Amino acid sequence: MKWYTAKCLYRTHFHDSTQCSGILGEYRYYLVMGDDEDAAREKSVNIARNNAHGYLNAEGGTTAWIFEEVVELHEILAPELSEGVEIFSEYIP
């Protein structure tokens, strides 16, 4: 089994009594284990879907966090997970 980091995209939908008044996005990162990338992606989707939720906001409307997709999935190459282990890096221009 291998460890992976999964970058998942959520969108919030703010609803008042008459309309959807806005959308906000958020990336959430999950640590998942799988035999291969396909298994890890499937687990990531299940974890992300289970973490979607909604609540009543301060204006009395509903805020719903909705999972959209696994944006990226990266294998963690460290042989063992412990404090200070690099789990992900990316080059930037």
PEJOMO-V179479 format. One record per residue. N is the residue number from 1. BURIAL is + if it has 24 or more other C-alpha atoms within 12 Angstrom, else -. Layout:
# PEJOMO-V179479
n->N burial->BURIAL
n->N burial->BURIAL
This chain:
# PEJOMO-V179479
n->1 burial->-
n->2 burial->-
n->3 burial->+
n->4 burial->+
n->5 burial->+
n->6 burial->+
n->7 burial->+
n->8 burial->+
n->9 burial->+
n->10 burial->+
n->11 burial->+
n->12 burial->+
n->13 burial->+
n->14 burial->+
n->15 burial->-
n->16 burial->-
n->17 burial->-
n->18 burial->-
n->19 burial->-
n->20 burial->-
n->21 burial->-
n->22 burial->-
n->23 burial->-
n->24 burial->-
n->25 burial->-
n->26 burial->-
n->27 burial->-
n->28 burial->+
n->29 burial->+
n->30 burial->+
n->31 burial->+
n->32 burial->+
n->33 burial->+
n->34 burial->-
n->35 burial->-
n->36 burial->-
n->37 burial->-
n->38 burial->-
n->39 burial->-
n->40 burial->+
n->41 burial->+
n->42 burial->-
n->43 burial->+
n->44 burial->+
n->45 burial->+
n->46 burial->-
n->47 burial->+
n->48 burial->+
n->49 burial->-
n->50 burial->-
n->51 burial->-
n->52 burial->+
n->53 burial->-
n->54 burial->-
n->55 burial->-
n->56 burial->-
n->57 burial->-
n->58 burial->-
n->59 burial->-
n->60 burial->-
n->61 burial->-
n->62 burial->-
n->63 burial->+
n->64 burial->+
n->65 burial->+
n->66 burial->+
n->67 burial->+
n->68 burial->-
n->69 burial->+
n->70 burial->+
n->71 burial->-
n->72 burial->-
n->73 burial->+
n->74 burial->+
n->75 burial->+
n->76 burial->+
n->77 burial->-
n->78 burial->-
n->79 burial->-
n->80 burial->-
n->81 burial->-
n->82 burial->-
n->83 burial->-
n->84 burial->-
n->85 burial->-
n->86 burial->-
n->87 burial->+
n->88 burial->-
n->89 burial->-
n->90 burial->-
n->91 burial->-
n->92 burial->-
n->93 burial->-
